[in-house]
Amino acid sequence: MSACHTDGPALATHEPTVALVGAPNSGKSTVFNHLTGLRVRTANYPGVTVTHSVGRLGGGGDAVQIVDLPGTYGLEPASPDEQVVRDHLDGTLSGAPRPDALLLVVDATTLRRSMGLVAAVLALGRPTALALTMMDELAAREGSVDTDALGRALGVPVHPVVGHRGRGIPELRRELPDWRSWPTVPVPPPTDPHEVAGWASSVLESAAYRPAKPSRNTRGIDSVLLHPVWGLVVFAAVMTVFFQMIFTVAAPAQAWVESFFGWLGDLAGQAITQPLLSGFVQTALIGGVGGVLVFLPQIILLFLLLSLMEGVGYLSRAAVLMDRVMSVSGLDGRAFVAMLSSVACAIPGIMSTRTMPSSRDRLATMVAAPLMPCSARLPVYLLLVGMLVPAGATWGPFGVQGLAMFALYLLGGLAAMAVASLLRSTLLRNGGLHFYLELPPFRVPTPATVLAQVWDPVKIFLRKVGTIILTVTIVLWALMTFPSRTAETAGMDDVDASAYVLDHSYAASLGHAVEPVFEPLGFDWRIDVGLVGALAAREVFVSTLGQVVASDDSDNPSGTLAGLTWTDGPKTGELVFTPPTIVALLVFFAFALQCMSTLAVMRRESNSWRWPAIAFFGMGTLAWVSAYLARTVTLALM
């Protein structure tokens, strides 16, 4: 699982730099986090969206910058990510100077498979040390290696490490500032693949390496999880339980948050006597932003469950299992990994396509990824599903609300595959490559790792609430409030005055202007204003409706969205949020690309406005047509 990253500063050049090089799932990032602690920043390489983490060890004259490079299986680039790693090591990237020394991070349980990368790095002739991770797992699976003998055979220092327990980290901390004493191998290893195999066998024999035995439990579990039929059954069951928990477990916490903001709004109304300021605080800040923060418990739980599944090792198996399914769309398991990343946010999902060797697969996945149901859709889904399905409704042992959420996520996944299939059969034919993914062993993730993986996306969500959503909410409040018509509202009570101001605001003019486009879907002008605001961030739709309710429609005595009525036209007095309209809204949000940040990243990744334009207008058309059909079918069934 990945989180959204922003551009960061280029590497400082006044301190020596040690780069961490290793394969994915080798424990490299865990070693990096132990070495650097909290002194870490994530930055983009100049001119590309591949990220690297930069930390600092020590201080004064002994300070060393540590760079965690993207994971790579070798130095013969097969993907843009691996090309960036090679260019960084060669010093050919602008703003990313060549590292002074290299710390190889290798998983002891896959040491033989990693010897090709070890040979390629040692052949660079740079001061090098090797951190051998997963030593506890090697021993538990009846494997062994003489690390001192391995160091002598390679010609570099070797440090055994158990990353999740911090073992071997103090020795590495002492070693890194003394990087100048690290040797360069006097005779570089061979780089020809056939010669590397013989060299690797000789080195491992000298180190008395005994490989880890395959775990019987792992093989037994994998025989089910990777089975073409039972694996899909397990996957469906896991996802069903996943979404049931999002509704049931987080519900009490959501109620507490909702009660808190309700209390806060009442308190603000009593304390602030100036009407305009009181309306701003209650409607824009508390009613708008608070209406989005109400869904924070579900978002935390979403990322917690994803982090646990990734840490245990299930998501990698799901990628291999889904390789068979993805092949229907002309893609492979790497595309599933990118699309799964998009469940957190489409931006890291698009960025993760850089690990895909095929440019055509990359573009197809990039365009399809925004259809995956990201966390920005979650508040909208939770709001609308909660209005459509009664909280106590069940189907057998399952809650219908959770099943509805599962159906929406399944809809997004199937739509992404369908779009990718269309692109791979038309604009992006041919160009597929063999799929390879190393399965990590089943592990119990450490609490610190899980908390870090949960906090990163939650922090991004909170930052988004405090910047984009707050800004757009304030703008929408102003549009809903002005021009204020004091003379016309004189003598009205507060409820009627608020409704009058809202109906004669700039927002009303904007909503009525686009109303002909969305009226066939059953949307009134207030929903339309929310859709326009959602172009900046989907969550703004929730905050906009929160402001609408806070404005207190005189024909809505319950003060809820469910009681909102049409204010003009032939439907005057009828409920706005009927089941057909809610279904149409859910389908529209499932398909529409309402995120300017995603379009900007897609433009940067594809180096063209062609693909963002295809995605935006294509998905917008798909959203409108699908929403219209969904509304028509729902009306026919009622």
C-alpha positions as semicolon CSV with decimal commas, in nm:
position;residue;x (nm);y (nm);z (nm)
1;M;0,000;0,000;0,000
2;S;0,116;0,329;-0,086
3;A;0,045;0,696;0,010
4;C;0,047;1,022;-0,189
5;H;0,389;1,194;-0,191
6;T;0,480;1,551;-0,267
7;D;0,791;1,693;-0,423
8;G;1,073;1,744;-0,177
9;P;1,409;1,918;-0,178
10;A;1,703;1,780;-0,370
11;L;1,971;1,592;-0,179
12;A;2,213;1,810;0,012
13;T;2,566;1,789;-0,121
14;H;2,766;1,901;0,183
15;E;2,730;1,566;0,363
16;P;2,843;1,222;0,246
17;T;2,562;1,001;0,115
18;V;2,507;0,629;0,166
19;A;2,244;0,469;-0,058
20;L;2,044;0,163;0,047
21;V;2,006;-0,083;-0,241
22;G;1,789;-0,392;-0,226
23;A;1,503;-0,587;-0,375
24;P;1,138;-0,526;-0,282
25;N;1,039;-0,699;0,045
26;S;1,402;-0,738;0,149
27;G;1,356;-0,535;0,469
28;K;1,536;-0,235;0,323
29;S;1,281;0,024;0,436
30;T;1,268;-0,127;0,785
31;V;1,648;-0,092;0,814
32;F;1,622;0,263;0,683
33;N;1,355;0,358;0,938
34;H;1,562;0,212;1,224
35;L;1,872;0,401;1,114
36;T;1,708;0,738;1,059
37;G;1,426;0,744;1,314
38;L;1,195;1,041;1,255
39;R;1,446;1,248;1,061
40;V;1,305;1,147;0,725
41;R;1,159;1,325;0,426
42;T;1,017;1,180;0,104
43;A;1,116;1,354;-0,217
44;N;1,069;1,316;-0,590
45;Y;1,364;1,274;-0,820
46;P;1,399;1,586;-1,035
47;G;1,182;1,562;-1,344
48;V;1,012;1,232;-1,255
49;T;0,757;1,111;-1,002
50;V;0,960;0,820;-0,865
51;T;1,013;0,887;-0,496
52;H;1,298;0,818;-0,259
53;S;1,326;0,867;0,116
54;V;1,610;1,070;0,263
55;G;1,722;1,051;0,625
56;R;2,014;1,158;0,838
57;L;2,233;0,968;1,081
58;G;2,459;1,135;1,335
59;G;2,556;1,499;1,362
60;G;2,845;1,737;1,318
61;G;3,137;1,608;1,115
62;D;3,011;1,249;1,139
63;A;2,669;1,318;0,986
64;V;2,571;1,092;0,697
65;Q;2,276;1,125;0,462
66;I;2,099;0,796;0,395
67;V;1,892;0,748;0,080
68;D;1,639;0,464;0,053
69;L;1,630;0,389;-0,320
70;P;1,327;0,221;-0,484
71;G;1,337;-0,159;-0,467
72;T;1,509;-0,329;-0,760
73;Y;1,587;-0,686;-0,859
74;G;1,890;-0,589;-1,064
75;L;2,084;-0,306;-1,228
76;E;1,980;-0,394;-1,582
77;P;1,668;-0,175;-1,588
78;A;1,340;-0,347;-1,678
79;S;1,115;-0,061;-1,561
80;P;1,131;0,317;-1,510
81;D;1,182;0,267;-1,135
82;E;1,485;0,044;-1,195
83;Q;1,617;0,288;-1,455
84;V;1,606;0,566;-1,196
85;V;1,795;0,348;-0,947
86;R;2,066;0,282;-1,204
87;D;2,089;0,650;-1,303
88;H;2,113;0,755;-0,939
89;L;2,394;0,509;-0,873
90;D;2,575;0,632;-1,184
91;G;2,531;0,997;-1,084
92;T;2,351;1,090;-1,405
93;L;2,034;1,228;-1,241
94;S;2,021;1,606;-1,204
95;G;1,999;1,708;-0,837
96;A;2,072;1,355;-0,716
97;P;2,451;1,323;-0,680
98;R;2,619;0,986;-0,701
99;P;2,625;0,815;-0,358
100;D;2,961;0,799;-0,183
101;A;2,896;0,448;-0,052
102;L;2,639;0,170;-0,084
103;L;2,465;-0,043;0,177
104;L;2,329;-0,360;0,017
105;V;2,022;-0,497;0,196
106;V;1,958;-0,866;0,120
107;D;1,699;-1,107;0,259
108;A;1,889;-1,407;0,400
109;T;1,603;-1,642;0,303
110;T;1,641;-1,546;-0,065
111;L;2,018;-1,501;-0,067
112;R;2,084;-1,724;-0,368
113;R;1,826;-1,542;-0,582
114;S;1,974;-1,209;-0,472
115;M;2,332;-1,286;-0,577
116;G;2,279;-1,131;-0,920
117;L;2,201;-0,795;-0,760
118;V;2,492;-0,838;-0,516
119;A;2,733;-0,902;-0,806
120;A;2,603;-0,602;-1,003
121;V;2,640;-0,364;-0,707
122;L;2,988;-0,488;-0,612
123;A;3,094;-0,451;-0,977
124;L;3,033;-0,074;-0,948
125;G;3,356;-0,053;-0,748
126;R;3,210;0,165;-0,473
127;P;3,271;0,137;-0,094
128;T;3,010;-0,122;0,002
129;A;2,873;-0,306;0,305
130;L;2,599;-0,569;0,321
131;A;2,310;-0,595;0,570
132;L;2,173;-0,950;0,575
133;T;1,813;-0,932;0,699
134;M;1,557;-1,193;0,810
135;M;1,823;-1,389;0,996
136;D;1,570;-1,508;1,252
137;E;1,346;-1,641;0,977
138;L;1,640;-1,819;0,812
139;A;1,715;-1,997;1,138
140;A;1,349;-2,077;1,205
141;R;1,327;-2,250;0,867
142;E;1,643;-2,456;0,937
143;G;1,874;-2,249;0,721
144;S;2,210;-2,099;0,812
145;V;2,498;-1,888;0,683
146;D;2,840;-1,795;0,820
147;T;2,826;-1,415;0,786
148;D;3,197;-1,371;0,856
149;A;3,288;-1,622;0,585
150;L;3,037;-1,458;0,350
151;G;3,206;-1,123;0,411
152;R;3,548;-1,272;0,331
153;A;3,416;-1,437;0,015
154;L;3,252;-1,115;-0,106
155;G;3,530;-0,886;0,012
156;V;3,294;-0,652;0,202
157;P;3,168;-0,634;0,563
158;V;2,847;-0,830;0,627
159;H;2,613;-0,743;0,915
160;P;2,338;-0,986;1,026
161;V;2,015;-0,798;1,098
162;V;1,670;-0,876;1,236
163;G;1,499;-0,554;1,131
164;H;1,163;-0,581;1,304
165;R;1,338;-0,648;1,636
166;G;1,618;-0,396;1,587
167;R;1,891;-0,659;1,615
168;G;2,212;-0,565;1,437
169;I;2,099;-0,202;1,397
170;P;2,338;-0,059;1,663
171;E;2,631;-0,217;1,478
172;L;2,513;-0,061;1,150
173;R;2,475;0,277;1,319
174;R;2,837;0,262;1,430
175;E;2,951;0,139;1,089
176;L;2,786;0,398;0,864
177;P;2,981;0,709;0,973
178;D;3,300;0,510;0,904
179;W;3,195;0,437;0,544
180;R;3,536;0,552;0,413
181;S;3,688;0,236;0,560
182;W;3,455;0,009;0,362
183;P;3,650;-0,178;0,096
184;T;3,595;-0,191;-0,275
185;V;3,631;-0,543;-0,408
186;P;3,978;-0,590;-0,563
187;V;3,844;-0,823;-0,832
188;P;3,492;-0,722;-0,948
189;P;3,241;-1,008;-0,971
190;P;3,129;-1,121;-1,316
191;T;2,821;-0,957;-1,464
192;D;2,738;-1,213;-1,733
193;P;2,435;-1,412;-1,604
194;H;2,596;-1,750;-1,680
195;E;2,917;-1,656;-1,500
196;V;2,726;-1,502;-1,207
197;A;2,560;-1,837;-1,135
198;G;2,898;-2,011;-1,091
199;W;3,038;-1,721;-0,888
200;A;2,733;-1,724;-0,661
201;S;2,763;-2,098;-0,599
202;S;3,132;-2,058;-0,508
203;V;3,059;-1,768;-0,266
204;L;2,770;-1,945;-0,096
205;E;2,968;-2,268;-0,060
206;S;3,249;-2,071;0,108
207;A;2,991;-1,917;0,345
208;A;2,846;-2,261;0,433
209;Y;2,506;-2,134;0,320
210;R;2,218;-2,367;0,384
211;P;1,896;-2,231;0,231
212;A;1,577;-2,199;0,430
213;K;1,338;-2,488;0,391
214;P;0,996;-2,409;0,251
215;S;0,744;-2,375;0,529
216;R;0,485;-2,654;0,527
217;N;0,228;-2,414;0,666
218;T;0,307;-2,160;0,394
219;R;0,278;-2,421;0,121
220;G;-0,049;-2,547;0,266
221;I;-0,201;-2,201;0,295
222;D;-0,078;-2,100;-0,051
223;S;-0,234;-2,410;-0,203
224;V;-0,568;-2,260;-0,101
225;L;-0,501;-1,887;-0,145
226;L;-0,351;-1,932;-0,492
227;H;-0,603;-2,192;-0,610
228;P;-0,789;-2,069;-0,921
229;V;-1,128;-2,138;-0,759
230;W;-1,084;-2,151;-0,382
231;G;-0,846;-1,858;-0,393
232;L;-1,117;-1,641;-0,549
233;V;-1,369;-1,765;-0,291
234;V;-1,133;-1,669;-0,009
235;F;-1,065;-1,332;-0,172
236;A;-1,439;-1,259;-0,198
237;A;-1,490;-1,365;0,165
238;V;-1,202;-1,149;0,287
239;M;-1,336;-0,846;0,099
240;T;-1,689;-0,903;0,231
241;V;-1,569;-0,915;0,592
242;F;-1,345;-0,616;0,516
243;F;-1,638;-0,391;0,425
244;Q;-1,865;-0,528;0,695
245;M;-1,605;-0,416;0,949
246;I;-1,579;-0,068;0,800
247;F;-1,947;-0,013;0,876
248;T;-1,992;-0,204;1,202
249;V;-1,666;-0,150;1,390
250;A;-1,627;0,219;1,306
251;A;-1,995;0,308;1,365
252;P;-1,963;0,394;1,738
253;A;-1,657;0,611;1,679
254;Q;-1,834;0,788;1,393
255;A;-2,131;0,859;1,622
256;W;-1,896;1,012;1,881
257;V;-1,730;1,233;1,621
258;E;-2,069;1,338;1,485
259;S;-2,194;1,421;1,834
260;F;-1,880;1,623;1,904
261;F;-1,924;1,841;1,596
262;G;-2,295;1,881;1,673
263;W;-2,208;2,001;2,022
264;L;-1,936;2,226;1,883
265;G;-2,178;2,382;1,633
266;D;-2,433;2,455;1,905
267;L;-2,163;2,605;2,123
268;A;-2,042;2,829;1,841
269;G;-2,398;2,941;1,770
270;Q;-2,447;3,043;2,131
271;A;-2,109;3,213;2,170
272;I;-2,100;3,412;1,844
273;T;-2,368;3,679;1,820
274;Q;-2,269;3,839;1,488
275;P;-2,495;3,661;1,234
276;L;-2,252;3,650;0,940
277;L;-1,959;3,528;1,149
278;S;-2,181;3,280;1,329
279;G;-2,303;3,144;0,995
280;F;-1,945;3,114;0,869
281;V;-1,825;2,920;1,174
282;Q;-2,130;2,698;1,202
283;T;-2,191;2,636;0,832
284;A;-1,852;2,654;0,660
285;L;-1,614;2,535;0,929
286;I;-1,816;2,303;1,149
287;G;-2,095;2,201;0,912
288;G;-1,864;2,168;0,609
289;V;-1,524;2,048;0,729
290;G;-1,673;1,869;1,029
291;G;-1,907;1,686;0,794
292;V;-1,603;1,529;0,624
293;L;-1,409;1,456;0,944
294;V;-1,706;1,253;1,067
295;F;-1,583;0,976;0,837
296;L;-1,229;0,972;0,978
297;P;-1,290;0,653;1,184
298;Q;-1,385;0,457;0,870
299;I;-1,084;0,591;0,682
300;I;-0,850;0,492;0,967
301;L;-1,004;0,145;0,976
302;L;-0,976;0,111;0,596
303;F;-0,603;0,174;0,601
304;L;-0,553;-0,036;0,914
305;L;-0,709;-0,340;0,747
306;L;-0,512;-0,282;0,425
307;S;-0,189;-0,248;0,622
308;L;-0,253;-0,570;0,813
309;M;-0,329;-0,764;0,493
310;E;-0,015;-0,627;0,331
311;G;0,202;-0,692;0,638
312;V;0,083;-1,050;0,674
313;G;0,166;-1,117;0,310
314;Y;-0,186;-1,169;0,175
315;L;-0,192;-0,881;-0,073
316;S;0,103;-1,021;-0,270
317;R;-0,081;-1,350;-0,301
318;A;-0,393;-1,163;-0,408
319;A;-0,183;-1,001;-0,684
320;V;-0,065;-1,342;-0,809
321;L;-0,419;-1,479;-0,788
322;M;-0,559;-1,178;-0,972
323;D;-0,295;-1,214;-1,245
324;R;-0,522;-1,476;-1,396
325;V;-0,821;-1,244;-1,367
326;M;-0,630;-0,941;-1,496
327;S;-0,518;-1,136;-1,802
328;V;-0,878;-1,107;-1,925
329;S;-0,819;-0,732;-1,961
330;G;-0,478;-0,780;-2,125
331;L;-0,289;-0,681;-1,808
332;D;-0,109;-0,878;-1,537
333;G;-0,066;-0,889;-1,159
334;R;0,152;-0,577;-1,158
335;A;-0,154;-0,381;-1,274
336;F;-0,352;-0,526;-0,982
337;V;-0,088;-0,398;-0,740
338;A;-0,115;-0,049;-0,892
339;M;-0,494;-0,059;-0,884
340;L;-0,494;-0,184;-0,527
341;S;-0,274;0,113;-0,435
342;S;-0,544;0,332;-0,587
343;V;-0,786;0,218;-0,316
344;A;-0,591;0,451;-0,089
345;C;-0,552;0,724;-0,351
346;A;-0,534;0,721;-0,730
347;I;-0,216;0,930;-0,723
348;P;0,016;0,667;-0,569
349;G;-0,162;0,406;-0,780
350;I;-0,070;0,597;-1,095
351;M;0,283;0,656;-0,966
352;S;0,328;0,286;-0,887
353;T;0,278;0,200;-1,255
354;R;0,642;0,304;-1,301
355;T;0,736;-0,046;-1,178
356;M;0,569;-0,190;-1,489
357;P;0,815;-0,265;-1,773
358;S;0,561;-0,234;-2,057
359;S;0,480;0,127;-2,151
360;R;0,144;0,019;-2,300
361;D;0,046;-0,168;-1,983
362;R;0,156;0,135;-1,783
363;L;-0,064;0,376;-1,979
364;A;-0,366;0,142;-1,972
365;T;-0,333;0,095;-1,596
366;M;-0,273;0,466;-1,542
367;V;-0,596;0,563;-1,721
368;A;-0,801;0,287;-1,554
369;A;-0,668;0,336;-1,198
370;P;-0,891;0,638;-1,112
371;L;-1,195;0,411;-1,149
372;M;-1,082;0,219;-0,841
373;P;-1,285;0,330;-0,535
374;C;-1,036;0,553;-0,355
375;S;-1,060;0,680;0,003
376;A;-1,189;1,016;-0,127
377;R;-1,504;0,836;-0,245
378;L;-1,547;0,666;0,092
379;P;-1,717;0,961;0,271
380;V;-1,956;1,001;-0,024
381;Y;-2,035;0,630;-0,032
382;L;-2,085;0,614;0,344
383;L;-2,322;0,912;0,335
384;L;-2,531;0,791;0,042
385;V;-2,540;0,421;0,137
386;G;-2,643;0,524;0,488
387;M;-2,937;0,717;0,335
388;L;-3,031;0,438;0,094
389;V;-3,007;0,133;0,319
390;P;-3,150;0,120;0,674
391;A;-2,880;0,061;0,936
392;G;-3,040;-0,259;1,067
393;A;-3,105;-0,422;0,729
394;T;-2,947;-0,767;0,694
395;W;-2,916;-1,035;0,431
396;G;-2,849;-1,360;0,609
397;P;-2,558;-1,299;0,849
398;F;-2,442;-0,987;0,663
399;G;-2,540;-0,623;0,695
400;V;-2,685;-0,486;0,369
401;Q;-2,489;-0,161;0,407
402;G;-2,161;-0,353;0,407
403;L;-2,272;-0,558;0,108
404;A;-2,363;-0,239;-0,076
405;M;-2,016;-0,100;-0,010
406;F;-1,860;-0,425;-0,134
407;A;-2,072;-0,400;-0,448
408;L;-1,954;-0,042;-0,512
409;Y;-1,589;-0,142;-0,472
410;L;-1,645;-0,444;-0,696
411;L;-1,814;-0,218;-0,951
412;G;-1,512;0,013;-0,954
413;G;-1,271;-0,277;-0,996
414;L;-1,469;-0,432;-1,281
415;A;-1,499;-0,093;-1,451
416;A;-1,123;-0,041;-1,425
417;M;-1,060;-0,381;-1,583
418;A;-1,313;-0,311;-1,859
419;V;-1,152;0,024;-1,945
420;A;-0,803;-0,129;-1,940
421;S;-0,926;-0,410;-2,167
422;L;-1,076;-0,159;-2,409
423;L;-0,751;0,039;-2,422
424;R;-0,533;-0,272;-2,463
425;S;-0,749;-0,392;-2,752
426;T;-0,763;-0,056;-2,932
427;L;-0,521;0,230;-2,863
428;L;-0,259;0,026;-2,674
429;R;-0,235;-0,310;-2,848
430;N;0,059;-0,548;-2,788
431;G;0,357;-0,481;-2,565
432;G;0,285;-0,719;-2,274
433;L;0,574;-0,873;-2,075
434;H;0,609;-1,176;-1,848
435;F;0,478;-1,124;-1,494
436;Y;0,711;-1,194;-1,202
437;L;0,643;-1,127;-0,835
438;E;0,827;-1,276;-0,539
439;L;0,592;-1,389;-0,263
440;P;0,702;-1,284;0,085
441;P;0,664;-1,539;0,365
442;F;0,373;-1,498;0,602
443;R;0,477;-1,266;0,883
444;V;0,317;-1,093;1,179
445;P;0,364;-0,720;1,109
446;T;0,507;-0,510;1,389
447;P;0,276;-0,250;1,549
448;A;0,520;0,029;1,462
449;T;0,514;-0,063;1,092
450;V;0,134;-0,088;1,085
451;L;0,093;0,245;1,264
452;A;0,333;0,414;1,024
453;Q;0,147;0,276;0,722
454;V;-0,187;0,391;0,865
455;W;-0,064;0,734;0,975
456;D;0,083;0,834;0,637
457;P;-0,246;0,826;0,440
458;V;-0,448;0,955;0,736
459;K;-0,207;1,248;0,763
460;I;-0,258;1,318;0,392
461;F;-0,636;1,306;0,440
462;L;-0,618;1,550;0,733
463;R;-0,388;1,779;0,534
464;K;-0,635;1,766;0,248
465;V;-0,918;1,857;0,485
466;G;-0,715;2,148;0,622
467;T;-0,615;2,285;0,281
468;I;-0,811;2,192;-0,032
469;I;-1,139;2,097;0,135
470;L;-1,130;2,392;0,377
471;T;-1,055;2,637;0,094
472;V;-1,327;2,505;-0,135
473;T;-1,571;2,488;0,157
474;I;-1,511;2,854;0,239
475;V;-1,559;2,949;-0,127
476;L;-1,883;2,750;-0,144
477;W;-2,004;2,910;0,180
478;A;-1,946;3,252;0,028
479;L;-2,131;3,147;-0,288
480;M;-2,420;3,018;-0,078
481;T;-2,431;3,331;0,140
482;F;-2,390;3,620;-0,103
483;P;-2,538;3,840;-0,229
484;S;-2,707;3,878;0,111
485;R;-3,053;4,035;0,071
486;T;-3,118;4,198;0,405
487;A;-3,416;4,404;0,288
488;E;-3,598;4,107;0,138
489;T;-3,546;3,893;0,448
490;A;-3,661;4,161;0,692
491;G;-3,943;4,027;0,904
492;M;-3,870;3,663;0,821
493;D;-3,775;3,419;1,092
494;D;-3,422;3,273;1,083
495;V;-3,529;2,956;0,902
496;D;-3,712;3,132;0,620
497;A;-3,437;3,396;0,590
498;S;-3,165;3,132;0,556
499;A;-3,364;2,945;0,293
500;Y;-3,428;3,267;0,099
501;V;-3,059;3,366;0,101
502;L;-2,958;3,018;-0,016
503;D;-3,215;3,012;-0,297
504;H;-3,099;3,357;-0,421
505;S;-2,724;3,308;-0,380
506;Y;-2,443;3,292;-0,635
507;A;-2,432;2,917;-0,570
508;A;-2,797;2,891;-0,672
509;S;-2,717;3,070;-0,998
510;L;-2,428;2,831;-1,061
511;G;-2,638;2,527;-0,976
512;H;-2,927;2,640;-1,198
513;A;-2,683;2,705;-1,484
514;V;-2,568;2,340;-1,491
515;E;-2,902;2,195;-1,384
516;P;-3,012;2,103;-1,739
517;V;-2,712;1,869;-1,765
518;F;-2,794;1,674;-1,449
519;E;-3,172;1,707;-1,419
520;P;-3,227;1,382;-1,617
521;L;-3,036;1,209;-1,337
522;G;-3,273;1,351;-1,074
523;F;-3,023;1,599;-0,930
524;D;-3,139;1,942;-0,812
525;W;-2,922;2,255;-0,818
526;R;-2,785;2,198;-0,467
527;I;-2,653;1,857;-0,566
528;D;-2,509;2,017;-0,880
529;V;-2,314;2,271;-0,674
530;G;-2,170;1,981;-0,475
531;L;-2,066;1,808;-0,795
532;V;-1,889;2,123;-0,919
533;G;-1,706;2,159;-0,587
534;A;-1,615;1,789;-0,594
535;L;-1,394;1,855;-0,897
536;A;-1,136;1,986;-0,648
537;A;-1,186;1,696;-0,406
538;R;-1,467;1,440;-0,393
539;E;-1,510;1,491;-0,019
540;V;-1,625;1,849;-0,088
541;F;-1,957;1,699;-0,201
542;V;-2,019;1,589;0,158
543;S;-1,918;1,925;0,304
544;T;-2,141;2,108;0,053
545;L;-2,445;1,905;0,153
546;G;-2,350;1,966;0,514
547;Q;-2,367;2,339;0,449
548;V;-2,699;2,302;0,270
549;V;-2,851;2,132;0,573
550;A;-2,689;2,385;0,806
551;S;-2,863;2,661;0,606
552;D;-3,186;2,500;0,729
553;D;-3,446;2,480;0,454
554;S;-3,786;2,593;0,580
555;D;-3,947;2,289;0,414
556;N;-3,707;2,052;0,588
557;P;-3,818;2,047;0,952
558;S;-3,610;1,738;1,028
559;G;-3,292;1,927;0,934
560;T;-3,149;1,626;0,750
561;L;-3,056;1,548;0,390
562;A;-3,332;1,289;0,380
563;G;-3,587;1,566;0,436
564;L;-3,449;1,802;0,169
565;T;-3,708;1,900;-0,091
566;W;-3,716;2,061;-0,434
567;T;-3,765;2,438;-0,408
568;D;-3,887;2,515;-0,761
569;G;-4,013;2,363;-1,083
570;P;-4,267;2,086;-1,129
571;K;-4,113;1,881;-0,847
572;T;-4,152;2,155;-0,584
573;G;-4,209;2,001;-0,243
574;E;-4,097;1,652;-0,347
575;L;-3,802;1,486;-0,174
576;V;-3,465;1,538;-0,343
577;F;-3,294;1,223;-0,216
578;T;-3,522;0,946;-0,339
579;P;-3,381;0,594;-0,391
580;P;-3,344;0,640;-0,771
581;T;-3,156;0,967;-0,720
582;I;-2,927;0,817;-0,455
583;V;-2,851;0,517;-0,678
584;A;-2,773;0,753;-0,967
585;L;-2,540;0,956;-0,744
586;L;-2,358;0,645;-0,625
587;V;-2,305;0,526;-0,982
588;F;-2,199;0,874;-1,096
589;F;-1,933;0,898;-0,822
590;A;-1,820;0,543;-0,897
591;F;-1,720;0,639;-1,252
592;A;-1,657;1,016;-1,270
593;L;-1,297;1,140;-1,250
594;Q;-1,345;1,427;-1,003
595;C;-0,991;1,499;-0,888
596;M;-0,773;1,766;-1,047
597;S;-0,465;1,638;-0,863
598;T;-0,507;1,297;-1,026
599;L;-0,529;1,457;-1,371
600;A;-0,213;1,660;-1,301
601;V;-0,018;1,349;-1,197
602;M;-0,148;1,157;-1,498
603;R;-0,027;1,441;-1,721
604;R;0,316;1,431;-1,559
605;E;0,342;1,052;-1,579
606;S;0,231;1,026;-1,941
607;N;0,407;1,347;-2,048
608;S;0,095;1,441;-2,245
609;W;-0,248;1,597;-2,191
610;R;-0,396;1,338;-2,428
611;W;-0,442;1,065;-2,167
612;P;-0,581;1,289;-1,890
613;A;-0,829;1,431;-2,144
614;I;-0,933;1,082;-2,253
615;A;-0,975;0,979;-1,889
616;F;-1,168;1,290;-1,780
617;F;-1,414;1,312;-2,067
618;G;-1,444;0,938;-2,117
619;M;-1,520;0,869;-1,752
620;G;-1,749;1,171;-1,731
621;T;-1,955;1,035;-2,019
622;L;-1,951;0,687;-1,868
623;A;-2,064;0,830;-1,533
624;W;-2,356;1,027;-1,680
625;V;-2,485;0,746;-1,901
626;S;-2,447;0,482;-1,627
627;A;-2,617;0,704;-1,368
628;Y;-2,908;0,766;-1,607
629;L;-2,949;0,393;-1,672
630;A;-2,921;0,314;-1,299
631;R;-3,191;0,570;-1,217
632;T;-3,417;0,439;-1,494
633;V;-3,382;0,078;-1,378
634;T;-3,442;0,174;-1,014
635;L;-3,757;0,366;-1,107
636;A;-3,882;0,064;-1,302
637;L;-3,824;-0,165;-1,003
638;M;-4,003;0,057;-0,753
